[in-house]
Amino acid sequence: MAFAYKNFSTLAGTTQSTSYTCPAATTAQISFLQVCNVHATATAEIAVVMRDESAATDYHIVANLSVPVGATISLLDGTLILEAADSIRITASTASVVRLLGSAVERS
């Protein structure tokens, strides 16, 4: 059994963007997930989902969360387990305003 430690980051757009996808034959433990408003003047609302690919379903981690200018918001109080092909995705009301940052431990 091998472990790999990964960080991932995405600058959110107005269409759903995939920030992280769990590789084939792997499970991933997401232990850190936060968003930061990196824009000087704009506030944005975001939605972050965990895509369960085997169920073809998006599960919201947050929906319609307003991220004020300069704010950083933690999205997880615990851990989230992803199976192969599952993913973390983000959408924002305004492009290039919010960055999603996360950490995963992959086990294969």
N, C-alpha and C positions, 0 to 999 in steps of 0.2 A: 504494500500500500504506500503510495507516494503522496506527499502534500506539496502544494504550491501556493504561495502567498501572492495575491494580486491586488493592485489598486486600479480603479477605473474612474473616469471622469467624462462628462458630456456637457457641452453648452447647449441648453435647451432651445428648441425651435418651436414653431407653431404647429408642426405636425409631430406625431409620436416618433421619438428617437430612441433607439436601443443603446443603453449605456453599457450593459454587460450581458453576455450570454454564457451559460454554463456549458462547457465543452462535452462532447460525446463521451460516454463511459465514465462520467465524473459526477460527483455531487459537490455542491459549494455551500459554504456557510457564510452568509453575509452578516458581518458583525458591526459594520459602521456604514451609515448612509445619512448624508446631510446635503442640504441645498444652501447656496449662498447667492445673494443678489449682488452681481458684479457691476451693475450699471450705476452711473453717477446720479441719475434723476428719475429713472422709471421704476415703478412697482409692477410686479407681474403675479398672476395667479397660475398655479401649477397643478398638475396631476402626475402622480408617480404610481406605476402599477408593477406588480409582479405577474409576468405572463407565464401561466402554467400551460406549457405546450402540449402535454399529453391530454389535458382536458379542453384545450383550445379556448381558455378563459383568462381574462384579465382580472386580477384582484387588486383593488385600490389599496395602496399604502397611505396615500393622501389624495384628496380630491378638492379642487377649488381652494387650495391653500394660498393665501396672499403672502408674498415675500417682499417686505418693504425694502427700500433702498438701504444698502449696507448690512442687512440682516443675514445671519447664518442660523439655520434651523436644523436640529437633529430630527431624523425621521424614524429611528428605531430605538425602542427601549430594551429590546432583547435581540435574538438572532433570527434570521430567516434562512430556511434551507431550500436550495434549488436543486432540481434534478437535471439531468442532461437535457439541453435545448431550452430550458426555462430561462427567462430573461427579466431584467429590470429596465423599464422604459419610462421616459419623461416627456411631457408636453407642457408648453407654457403659452400664456395669452399673448406675450410679446417675445419675439426671437432675440437671442443673444443678451438676455438680461439675467438669467438664472443658470448657475452651474451646479450640477449634481456630482458629488464625490462619494465614493464608496470603497470598501475593502472586502475581499473575499478570501477564504481559505478553500482551495480546491482539493478534493480527495479522489484519487483514481486508483 
